[in-house]
Amino acid sequence: MRPITMTTLAAILTLLPLAFALGQGSEMQQPLAVAIISGLIVQLPLVLGVMPVLFNLMQRRRGAPSPPASP
């Protein structure tokens, strides 16, 4: 969980100057930065919350044993 969160936050913090249109020529890149930041904010809870639940449900439906919980 920590590596995914740290990588996402690093990418968001890196793109913030472009999203705020700071610096010369960043006005053209601002929409791209806003779109990427929005996607990262949406994907974080999906990857950390929804995907493990869906994976567990699929494993149960197949009848396969669930992987052991990591400490």
C-alpha positions as CSV (number, residue, x, y, z in Angstrom):
1,M,0.0,0.0,0.0
2,R,2.8,2.4,0.9
3,P,4.7,2.2,-2.4
4,I,1.6,2.9,-4.5
5,T,0.6,5.8,-2.3
6,M,4.1,7.3,-2.3
7,T,4.4,7.0,-6.1
8,T,1.0,8.5,-6.7
9,L,1.7,11.4,-4.3
10,A,5.1,12.0,-5.9
11,A,3.6,12.2,-9.4
12,I,0.9,14.6,-8.2
13,L,3.4,16.8,-6.4
14,T,5.6,16.8,-9.5
15,L,2.7,17.9,-11.8
16,L,1.4,20.6,-9.4
17,P,3.5,23.5,-10.9
18,L,2.2,22.7,-14.4
19,A,-1.4,22.5,-13.1
20,F,-1.1,25.9,-11.5
21,A,0.5,27.2,-14.8
22,L,3.6,28.3,-13.0
23,G,6.6,29.0,-15.3
24,Q,7.1,30.0,-18.8
25,G,5.1,28.1,-21.4
26,S,3.2,26.0,-18.9
27,E,-0.2,27.4,-20.0
28,M,-0.3,24.8,-22.9
29,Q,0.5,21.9,-20.5
30,Q,-2.0,22.9,-17.8
31,P,-5.0,20.9,-19.1
32,L,-2.8,17.8,-19.5
33,A,-1.4,18.2,-15.9
34,V,-4.9,18.6,-14.5
35,A,-6.2,15.5,-16.3
36,I,-3.3,13.4,-15.1
37,I,-3.7,14.6,-11.5
38,S,-7.4,13.9,-11.7
39,G,-6.8,10.4,-13.0
40,L,-4.2,9.7,-10.3
41,I,-6.6,10.9,-7.5
42,V,-9.3,8.6,-8.9
43,Q,-7.1,5.6,-9.4
44,L,-5.6,5.6,-5.9
45,P,-8.7,4.4,-4.0
46,L,-9.7,2.1,-6.8
47,V,-6.3,0.3,-6.8
48,L,-6.0,0.2,-3.0
49,G,-9.7,-0.6,-2.2
50,V,-11.8,-1.9,-5.0
51,M,-9.3,-4.0,-6.9
52,P,-8.4,-6.3,-3.9
53,V,-12.1,-6.8,-3.2
54,L,-12.8,-7.7,-6.8
55,F,-9.8,-10.1,-6.9
56,N,-11.0,-11.8,-3.7
57,L,-14.5,-12.2,-5.1
58,M,-13.2,-13.7,-8.3
59,Q,-11.0,-16.1,-6.4
60,R,-13.9,-17.3,-4.2
61,R,-16.1,-17.8,-7.3
62,R,-13.4,-20.0,-8.9
63,G,-13.2,-22.0,-5.7
64,A,-9.5,-21.3,-5.5
65,P,-8.0,-20.8,-2.0
66,S,-7.4,-17.2,-1.1
67,P,-3.7,-16.1,-0.8
68,P,-2.5,-15.7,2.8
69,A,-2.7,-12.3,4.2
70,S,0.6,-10.5,4.4
71,P,1.7,-9.2,7.8
